[in-house]
Amino acid sequence: MEKRRVTVTVNGEERVVEVEPRVLLAHLLREGLGLTGTHIGCDTTNCGACTVLVDGRATKSCTMLAVQTDGHEVRTVEGMAQASELHPIQEGFKEEHGLQCGYCTPGMMMSAMALLERNPDPTEEDIRWALSGNLCRCTGYQNIVKAVLWAAAKMQPAAS
């Protein structure tokens, strides 16, 4: 099958890749770019483990073709932390025990990031709605919601 050249910015770095038109974004990220934080759980958009941000929007990468990202920006869980410091969302998941097995965690974090970028002060209901496309079979969600609330509070500008 003939490959297509795709130019995509991944975690702030412009990448030029050759992909077959049928390759899913999740497979490009994991196999083509070695970004294995994006998990594949269902291939049907049900679980959300593969959620990444495409142009700032939470997107399930298991049903998006890699060629569709040509000229766009993709952010994965690997792009969250800066140097040796955790992103507040990652820190919130740690502090509030928002994970158990961890399989759904990268997708949950990326969905939370999309939410907090558009709504920096969400309610518990806002968080539950934003995460409704992500399944967790371990935690019962309460600590995940607490983790996002924790991160939202930490990301607020300091009161003057």
N, C-alpha and C positions, 0 to 999 in steps of 0.2 A: 504494500500500500504506500502511496506517495506521502511523504511527510510535508508538513507545513512549518514555516518559520514563524515563531511567536515571540514577540517582545513583551515581557511582563515585568513589572516591578514587584519583587517579593521581599517583604520585610525591609523596604527601603533600598534594595539593591536591584538595578535593572539587570534582567537576565534575558538572553536570547537562546531559545531552545528550538529544536526540531522535534515535532511530535506528529504522530499519525492523527488524523482528524477524529478518530473514535476514542482517543485516550481521555479519560476523565481527569478533571483537575486534581482529585484526591490522589490518583496514581502518579500524575506528574510530580506533585509535591513529595510524595513518599519515595517513589522509585527513581524519578528523574532528578530530583534536587536533594534527596536525602533528608527531607524534613518529616521525620516519622512521628512528630507530635500530633499530626492530623490522623486521627484513627478512622478506620472503616469498620462500621458495625453492621450495616444492613443493605447498603446499595439501593435503598428505596426512599430515602429522605425521612424515614420514620424515627430514627434514633438521635440524630444530630451530633454524633461523635465526630463527624468530619467537618463540622462548622468552621469556616474561616471568614475573614472579612474581605469582600471584593468591593473596592471603592468605598470602604467604610460600612458596608451593609453585610449583615450576617447572611452567609450563603452556605448551603450544604454542598460541599465539593464532590460528593459522590454522584451527583446528577447534573453537574456542569461540565461541559467539555473544556479541555485545556485551551483549545483554539479560541474559545469565547473570551479568554482573558487578554487577548492581544491588545496592547495599548492601555491596560488597566493596572490597578494596584491591588495586590493580594497581601494580606497580613495573616500570619499563622501564630500559634502559641509561642513558637520559637522567637518571634519578633516582639514579644511583650516586655521582657526584662531588659534593663539597660546594664551592661557590664556585669557586675556581680551583685546587683541590687534587684530584688524582686519587684515586679509591678504591684501596685496596691491590690489589684484583683487577685493575683497569685498569693500575696501576703494574707489577704482576707480568707482565702480558702484554707490556708495553713492555720491561721489564728482561730477560725470558727469551725474547724474540723469539717469542712465542706466537701471532703472526699473520703472514699474508702478504697475501693479497688483502683480508682483513678482512670478507668477506661473512658468515661464520659467527660472527664474534667477538662481537657483541652477545648472541646466543643462548648461546654458550659461557660468557660472563661471567655471565649470569643463572642458568644452571644451576650454575655454580661458587658463586655467591652463596647459592643455596638450600642447597647442600651445606654450605658453611662456617657458615651460620647454625644448622644442626642438628648439625654435627660440626666443631668448630673445629680439630681436629687429625687430619685424614684421612690415611690411608695412600695410596700410589700406586694401589693396587687400588680403594680407595674412590672416588678421583677418576675413575679410568677407568670405573667403574660409573656414577657420577653423570653423566658426560658421554657415556655410550653412546648416548643418544638424539639426539646432535648430530653431524652429519657435517661434516668438513673435507676438502676435496679438495686442499689445498695443503701443509699442514705436516707430516703424518705423526704428529701428536698429541703426540710426545714433549715438545716445547717448551710445548705447552698444559698438559700435566701439570706440568711444571716451574714454569710461571707460577702455577698454583693452589697448589702447594706453597710457593712464594715468598710468595704472598699470605697463606696460612695462618700461616706463620712471622711475618710482619710484623704480623698481627692479634692475635697472642698477647700477653697482658698482660706488661709488663716484669717480669722476675724481681726480687724484692725482696731 
